Amino acid sequence: MADFTEMRLSDFFELGQGVPNLELVVKAYNINKGRNASMIQRSPNLSGYSELIAEVKKNMETMDKDAAIAAAIKTCIERGILVYFLEKHGSEVLNMFDEEWNLETALEVEKEEGIEIGVEKVFSLWESGMSLADVKQKIAMDKAKKKHFRLTGTHSLS
């Protein structure tokens, strides 16, 4: 795969009338090790994922698939790559390589992880002595800051 590919939804369907009324264009970036390095370096998670996949591919030259994945997970943890995620979800990672990944499963996993993170954050703030009203206000402010950053690319709300 090239470093970057632009895919159009209409490419996957026969168009009886020529030009579609609505078009979805997706930009797909190759994040395999050695590709799009400047983009990958900006995200520790992308960088870690790229390293994990490279390690799996390397291991598969001499091991069966399950052993290659398990060894890659172990190696990444030892190297300090995606440690928290792999220690917490290593068995899920192993299973995801074996199962066909679908959007529904991905969204469900993401939702569950988000709920877990949110609950941990609320309890941590509350246990540190904040009132529930202050916790609610802080979470609302953090949410607003994240939304602002996604929309503008800047951290300041002013």
C-alpha positions as a Markdown table, in Angstrom:
| # | Residue | x | y | z |
|---|---|---|---|---|
| 1 | Met | 0.0 | 0.0 | 0.0 |
| 2 | Ala | 1.1 | 3.5 | -0.8 |
| 3 | Asp | 1.7 | 6.0 | 2.1 |
| 4 | Phe | -1.7 | 7.5 | 1.4 |
| 5 | Thr | -4.8 | 6.3 | -0.5 |
| 6 | Glu | -8.0 | 8.1 | -1.2 |
| 7 | Met | -11.0 | 5.7 | -1.3 |
| 8 | Arg | -14.5 | 6.6 | -2.6 |
| 9 | Leu | -17.6 | 4.8 | -1.5 |
| 10 | Ser | -18.9 | 4.9 | -5.1 |
| 11 | Asp | -15.9 | 2.8 | -6.2 |
| 12 | Phe | -17.5 | -0.2 | -4.4 |
| 13 | Phe | -20.8 | 0.1 | -6.3 |
| 14 | Glu | -22.0 | 0.1 | -9.8 |
| 15 | Leu | -23.5 | 3.5 | -10.6 |
| 16 | Gly | -26.4 | 3.2 | -12.9 |
| 17 | Gln | -26.8 | 7.0 | -13.3 |
| 18 | Gly | -23.1 | 8.0 | -13.5 |
| 19 | Val | -22.3 | 10.6 | -10.9 |
| 20 | Pro | -23.5 | 9.8 | -7.3 |
| 21 | Asn | -25.7 | 12.4 | -5.5 |
| 22 | Leu | -23.6 | 12.0 | -2.4 |
| 23 | Glu | -20.0 | 10.8 | -2.2 |
| 24 | Leu | -18.0 | 9.7 | 0.8 |
| 25 | Val | -14.2 | 10.1 | 0.4 |
| 26 | Val | -11.9 | 8.5 | 3.0 |
| 27 | Lys | -8.2 | 9.2 | 3.3 |
| 28 | Ala | -6.4 | 6.1 | 4.4 |
| 29 | Tyr | -2.8 | 6.4 | 5.7 |
| 30 | Asn | -0.3 | 3.5 | 5.8 |
| 31 | Ile | 0.9 | 3.3 | 9.4 |
| 32 | Asn | 3.2 | 0.3 | 8.9 |
| 33 | Lys | 6.7 | 0.8 | 10.3 |
| 34 | Gly | 8.7 | 3.1 | 8.1 |
| 35 | Arg | 5.7 | 4.7 | 6.4 |
| 36 | Asn | 4.3 | 8.2 | 7.2 |
| 37 | Ala | 6.8 | 8.6 | 10.0 |
| 38 | Ser | 6.1 | 12.3 | 10.7 |
| 39 | Met | 2.4 | 11.5 | 11.4 |
| 40 | Ile | 3.1 | 8.4 | 13.5 |
| 41 | Gln | 5.7 | 10.2 | 15.6 |
| 42 | Arg | 3.0 | 12.7 | 16.8 |
| 43 | Ser | 0.9 | 9.9 | 18.4 |
| 44 | Pro | 2.4 | 7.4 | 20.9 |
| 45 | Asn | -0.5 | 5.1 | 20.3 |
| 46 | Leu | 0.0 | 5.0 | 16.5 |
| 47 | Ser | 3.7 | 4.6 | 16.9 |
| 48 | Gly | 3.1 | 1.7 | 19.4 |
| 49 | Tyr | 0.6 | 0.0 | 17.1 |
| 50 | Ser | 3.0 | 0.3 | 14.2 |
| 51 | Glu | 5.7 | -1.3 | 16.3 |
| 52 | Leu | 3.4 | -4.1 | 17.4 |
| 53 | Ile | 2.4 | -4.9 | 13.9 |
| 54 | Ala | 6.0 | -4.9 | 12.7 |
| 55 | Glu | 6.9 | -7.2 | 15.5 |
| 56 | Val | 4.0 | -9.6 | 14.6 |
| 57 | Lys | 5.1 | -9.6 | 11.0 |
| 58 | Lys | 8.7 | -10.3 | 11.9 |
| 59 | Asn | 7.7 | -13.1 | 14.3 |
| 60 | Met | 5.5 | -14.7 | 11.6 |
| 61 | Glu | 8.6 | -15.5 | 9.6 |
| 62 | Thr | 9.6 | -18.1 | 12.1 |
| 63 | Met | 6.4 | -18.8 | 14.2 |
| 64 | Asp | 2.8 | -19.7 | 13.7 |
| 65 | Lys | 0.3 | -16.8 | 13.9 |
| 66 | Asp | -0.8 | -17.3 | 17.6 |
| 67 | Ala | 2.8 | -17.6 | 18.8 |
| 68 | Ala | 3.9 | -14.6 | 16.7 |
| 69 | Ile | 1.2 | -12.4 | 18.2 |
| 70 | Ala | 1.8 | -13.5 | 21.8 |
| 71 | Ala | 5.5 | -13.0 | 21.4 |
| 72 | Ala | 5.0 | -9.6 | 19.9 |
| 73 | Ile | 2.8 | -8.5 | 22.8 |
| 74 | Lys | 5.4 | -9.7 | 25.3 |
| 75 | Thr | 8.2 | -8.0 | 23.4 |
| 76 | Cys | 6.3 | -4.7 | 23.2 |
| 77 | Ile | 5.6 | -4.8 | 26.9 |
| 78 | Glu | 9.3 | -5.5 | 27.6 |
| 79 | Arg | 10.3 | -2.5 | 25.4 |
| 80 | Gly | 7.8 | -0.2 | 27.1 |
| 81 | Ile | 5.5 | 0.0 | 24.0 |
| 82 | Leu | 1.7 | 0.2 | 24.7 |
| 83 | Val | 2.4 | -1.3 | 28.1 |
| 84 | Tyr | -0.8 | -0.2 | 29.8 |
| 85 | Phe | -3.0 | -1.2 | 26.9 |
| 86 | Leu | -1.3 | -4.6 | 26.2 |
| 87 | Glu | -1.2 | -5.6 | 29.9 |
| 88 | Lys | -4.9 | -4.7 | 30.3 |
| 89 | His | -6.1 | -6.0 | 26.9 |
| 90 | Gly | -3.4 | -8.4 | 25.7 |
| 91 | Ser | -5.8 | -11.3 | 25.4 |
| 92 | Glu | -8.3 | -9.2 | 23.5 |
| 93 | Val | -5.5 | -8.1 | 21.1 |
| 94 | Leu | -4.7 | -11.8 | 20.6 |
| 95 | Asn | -8.3 | -12.6 | 19.9 |
| 96 | Met | -8.8 | -9.6 | 17.6 |
| 97 | Phe | -6.0 | -10.8 | 15.3 |
| 98 | Asp | -7.9 | -14.1 | 15.0 |
| 99 | Glu | -11.4 | -12.7 | 14.5 |
| 100 | Glu | -12.8 | -10.6 | 11.7 |
| 101 | Trp | -12.9 | -7.1 | 13.1 |
| 102 | Asn | -16.2 | -5.2 | 12.6 |
| 103 | Leu | -17.3 | -1.7 | 13.4 |
| 104 | Glu | -20.0 | -2.8 | 15.8 |
| 105 | Thr | -17.4 | -4.6 | 18.0 |
| 106 | Ala | -15.0 | -1.7 | 17.8 |
| 107 | Leu | -17.6 | 0.8 | 18.9 |
| 108 | Glu | -18.8 | -1.4 | 21.7 |
| 109 | Val | -15.2 | -1.9 | 23.0 |
| 110 | Glu | -14.5 | 1.8 | 22.7 |
| 111 | Lys | -17.8 | 2.6 | 24.6 |
| 112 | Glu | -17.0 | 0.2 | 27.4 |
| 113 | Glu | -13.5 | 1.6 | 27.8 |
| 114 | Gly | -14.8 | 5.2 | 27.8 |
| 115 | Ile | -17.3 | 4.4 | 30.5 |
| 116 | Glu | -14.6 | 2.7 | 32.6 |
| 117 | Ile | -12.2 | 5.7 | 32.2 |
| 118 | Gly | -15.0 | 8.1 | 33.1 |
| 119 | Val | -16.0 | 6.2 | 36.2 |
| 120 | Glu | -12.3 | 6.0 | 37.3 |
| 121 | Lys | -11.9 | 9.7 | 36.7 |
| 122 | Val | -15.0 | 10.7 | 38.7 |
| 123 | Phe | -14.0 | 8.5 | 41.7 |
| 124 | Ser | -10.4 | 9.8 | 41.6 |
| 125 | Leu | -11.5 | 13.4 | 41.7 |
| 126 | Trp | -14.1 | 12.7 | 44.4 |
| 127 | Glu | -11.7 | 10.8 | 46.5 |
| 128 | Ser | -9.2 | 13.6 | 46.3 |
| 129 | Gly | -11.7 | 15.8 | 48.2 |
| 130 | Met | -13.6 | 17.5 | 45.4 |
| 131 | Ser | -17.4 | 17.9 | 45.8 |
| 132 | Leu | -19.6 | 16.1 | 43.3 |
| 133 | Ala | -20.6 | 19.6 | 42.0 |
| 134 | Asp | -16.9 | 20.5 | 41.4 |
| 135 | Val | -16.3 | 17.1 | 39.8 |
| 136 | Lys | -19.2 | 17.7 | 37.4 |
| 137 | Gln | -17.9 | 21.2 | 36.6 |
| 138 | Lys | -14.3 | 20.0 | 36.0 |
| 139 | Ile | -15.5 | 17.2 | 33.7 |
| 140 | Ala | -17.7 | 19.6 | 31.8 |
| 141 | Met | -14.7 | 22.0 | 31.4 |
| 142 | Asp | -12.4 | 19.2 | 30.3 |
| 143 | Lys | -15.0 | 18.1 | 27.7 |
| 144 | Ala | -15.3 | 21.6 | 26.4 |
| 145 | Lys | -11.5 | 21.9 | 26.1 |
| 146 | Lys | -11.3 | 18.7 | 24.2 |
| 147 | Lys | -14.1 | 19.7 | 21.8 |
| 148 | His | -12.4 | 23.1 | 21.3 |
| 149 | Phe | -9.1 | 21.4 | 20.5 |
| 150 | Arg | -10.7 | 19.0 | 18.0 |
| 151 | Leu | -12.4 | 21.9 | 16.2 |
| 152 | Thr | -9.5 | 24.4 | 16.3 |
| 153 | Gly | -6.3 | 22.5 | 17.0 |
| 154 | Thr | -5.5 | 24.9 | 19.8 |
| 155 | His | -5.6 | 24.3 | 23.6 |
| 156 | Ser | -6.8 | 27.7 | 24.7 |
| 157 | Leu | -10.5 | 28.4 | 25.0 |
| 158 | Ser | -10.0 | 32.2 | 24.8 |
